[in-house]
Amino acid sequence: MHTPTHAALNFLVLGRNASSARSWILVGAVLPDVPMFGFFLYERFVRGETIGRIFQHLYFEPQWQTLFNVSHSIPLFLLLSAFFWWRKSRSGLLLGMSLLLHSLVDWPTHLEDAHAYFWPLWREPLPGVVSYWHSGSMVAIESGIIVVAVVWLAWETASSRRRGRTVPV
């Protein structure tokens, strides 16, 4: 799934009753993909690699895969969430849950570019059932998620304004 769709989905699933922690939900939705953006920027603009070589070869090199696996690790996100739950930090727990939701949604939608979602316990990639790169239905699903998130936020904002309150985003 594409990063903006993660943000919209996590917002819909976790953010409806968490207006004060929505920024943490957004961070958790986006953070697992940040190493991939860094990888691309480094390979393309520092090393001058072609886009084809970046995504057909370099992406699959072990050192990059380890970084991507760490940034999508379900066990690490569960530990982080448990820590924030223990500390009674609602914002931290929402961050951990958003990170976890990102990986749980990536798992079935990453086929040829799957991650080792149970790193460090299981270091092999676990391919999903559909590729978000090659499935026309994924485009429709992702577009639908984004539209629903935008409509819901607009409705919530309008409702709050009618009641004389502001809605933190």
N, C-alpha and C positions, 0 to 999 in steps of 0.2 A: 504494500500500500504506500502511496506517496505521502510525504511528510505533512503537507497541509491537511490531508484527509485524516491523518492521525490526530491532529490538533482539533479538528471539527468533531470527530467521533469521541475523543476523550472528553471534550467539553460537554457533549450531549450526555454521555454516560455518567461522568463524575461531577460536572460543574453546575448542574441545575440548582442544587441547594448549597452551593459552596461559593457564593459570590465573593467573599473575602479572600478566597484561596485560588481563584481562577488563574492567576499568573503562575502559580506552582503547577497547576494541571497542564497549562500550556508548556512550561519548561519540561515537564515529564514526558509530554507527547513528542517533543521535538528532540530532546537531548540524545536519545539513542542513535539518531541519524547524523548528529554533528560530526563524529569521526569520519563518516563517509564524505561529507562536504569538504572537510580538511584534506582527506585523501585526494579527492578530485582536484581541488585547488593546487595542492602541492605537485601532483603528477603533471597536471596540465600547464600550470604557469611557472613553476619553479624548474621542473625537469623538462618541460616542453614536449611531453608525450602526446600522441594523437588520442582522440576520444575513443576510437576503435581499439587501440592497444590498451588504453586504461581499463575499459570495461570487458574486454575479451581475454586479457592476460594478467595485467597487474593487479586487478581486483582480487584475483584468486591466489595471489602469492601468500604463503603462510603467515608472514608477519602482519599483513593487512587483515587477513581473515581472523587472526587472533584479536586484533583491535576491535573488529566488527562484532566478534562473538562476545567479548567482554561487555560491549555497549548494548547487547541484547540479552544478557544473561538473566534468565528467570530466577535462578537461585539467589543471585546477588540482589535482585529487586525484592524478592521475598524477605531476605535478611534486612534490607534497608527499611522495608515497610514494617517489619516486626519491631525494629529498633524505634521507629517513630511512634508506633502504637504503644510500646512500652513507656516512651517518654511523654505520652499523651499529647503529641503534637499533631493536631488535625491537618495543618498545612503540610507538614512533612509526610504524613500518612497519604494524603492526596497526591503528593509528588511521587511517592513510592508506587502507589496504585496506578498512576498515570504511566510511569515507566513500564510497569508490569503489563498493563493493557496494550501498550505499544507492541511489546514482543508477542503477546498472545494473538494479536491481530495479524502481525507479520508472519507468524508461523504458517498458517494455511495459505497465505498469498505469495509466498516466495518459493518458487520451484527450483529453477536453475541457480539462483543466487541465495540459497538458504543459509541460515546461520546455525551455529551450534548453540541452541537456545538454553541448554543446560550446562554450559561452561561454568565452572571447571570440572563438574562431575562427569559430563559426557562431552567429548571434544569433537564429535562428528556432526556435520551439518544435518539438520532434520528437514528435508524438503516438504513443502506444503502440497496442496492438491491442485492449485491453480497459480498461474504466473500473472502477476499484476502488470507485467510488461506486454504480454501477448494475448490477453483476454479482453475482448470487446465488452463482455458483461461487467468486468471490473471497472471499466470507465463509467458505465452507467451507475454502478453501485457507489463508486466514489463520488460521482457528481451528485447523486441523490443524498448522500450523507452531508455533503457541504451545503446543499440547498436547504435541507431540514435544519441544520445548525444555524444558518443565517436567518431563516424564517423564525425559528424559535427565539433567537436572540432579539430580533426586531420586535416580535410579539411581547416578549418579557420587558423590553425597554419601554415600549408604548404603554403597557399595562402599569408599569411602575410610575411613569410620568403622569398618568391619569390619577394615580393615588398620591402624587406629590413627592415621590421618592426617586432617588437616582439609583442606577444599577451599576455597580463597579464591574468592570470587565477584566 
